[in-house]
Amino acid sequence: LTNQQINEAGHLTIGGVDATKLAAQYQTPLAVYDVSKIRNQIRRFKSVFEDNGVDYAVSYASKAFATIAMYQVIDQEDAHIDVVSGGELYTAIQAGFPMAHVSFHGNNKFQAELEMAVSNHVGVIVLDNFHEIELLNDVLEAHDTSAAVMMRITPGVSAHTHEYISTGQEDSKFGFDLNSGQAAKALQQVLANPRMNMLGIHAHIGSQIFELNGFQMAADKLVEIAADWHAQFGYQPEVINVGGGFGIQYTKDDHPLAPEAFVDAIVKTIKQSASDRGLDMPAVWIEPGRSIAGPAGYSLYTVGSRKDVPGLQSYLTVDGGMGDNIRPALYQAEYEAVLANDPAAKPTETVHLAGKYCESGDILIDNAKLPATKPGDVVAILDTGAYGYSMASNYNRNPRPAVVFVENGESALVVERESYADLTRLDRPYQAK
Ligand code: LLP
């Protein structure tokens, strides 16, 4: 936030390219990714595992941002992905992503999605509920094949985060419940099924988490379950997957630990707990989404209208908004913004940085501290790489922005800007019969 790169002209640079030039070349609103930040974060996660000498997978939670180019970069870094829909899986297939490195998640995978996963030989299907065990069994029978599976359980840990993005507490739609014995029953079904190869156990406690203790509790809980299963059923999970959720810094008020500090604590907890309980050390898998995609992303907007209300904070409106970043409207998420042509300028006023959508809640930054800003200026909102473009909509029939990857001073268009024709491409006229 503070040490954004600035060039001789005093402009913001992203991946070595002047942000005002990106805005001029590709137009705004524009999603820009600094690819080296993506690579670097994956490498940092990996080095934690290497330093601890454990088997691992860093599996990028691609819901944070999934495009063909992103999947290619993830594969270049030899990381895995998780997908949660046929659409994400399709995109990964189009990207040429190795299917053995794919985990398929979701609390209501359709039969067609399971067929797609099975026929493309995805690495592991993460079972979420009893209905799915039956459905997958049918699909495997029909294809006369088998598949590696993991079981998602709700560990009964509630993470201190927004309730919509907290998932590990008992009252959750995701995973098998532990205390009622559902998880043990599901395990027995899976172990008895010759078409399912039970690889391990999974839990995800939530997202944008700042504290260690939830992860440590969940990690310890997973080992405890593994020990119970070992004692009761003679089964030991090869993999313990602790999900994602590592928080990132969006504003100066956020003080998360460094993402790798979470992972280090998780690995050490599992090591200790496994050794205390006399279990073999399992492989540890993580599924970071936000911490890989978030800090790498920038949203560039052009400032348009301004409304001054005497005695109240002014509204400065940009050419995008909740259609390309719904997080402020949905979760009261906070961001910081800078002027692309003078990111170091001292703020002189606090304004509502508003979007162009027809909704009062479409405010990108409620209290944006900005220097004097005029129509035509380009504003960069920082750290928008996760759950921004991936949650974009066509509300108000605004086309979704283009996406550009920048690295080593070069930019490349990786998703074209939608056109008006794209917006009506699937529409059909209606004639009353
Ligand atoms: N693994 C599983 C099973 C998940 O459900 C999620 C996120 C992740 C991994 C990745 O979590 P991350 O590392 O990105 O925190 N739309 C919300 C976030 C929803 C997260 C859903 N699951 C937001 O914009 O904050």
Boltz pocket constraint, residues with backbone or C-beta under 6 A from the ligand:
constraints:
  - pocket:
      binder: B
      contacts: [[A, 61], [A, 64], [A, 105], [A, 164], [A, 165], [A, 167], [A, 204], [A, 206], [A, 207], [A, 208], [A, 243], [A, 244], [A, 245], [A, 246], [A, 287], [A, 288], [A, 289], [A, 290], [A, 291], [A, 327], [A, 331], [A, 386], [A, 387]]
      max_distance: 6.0
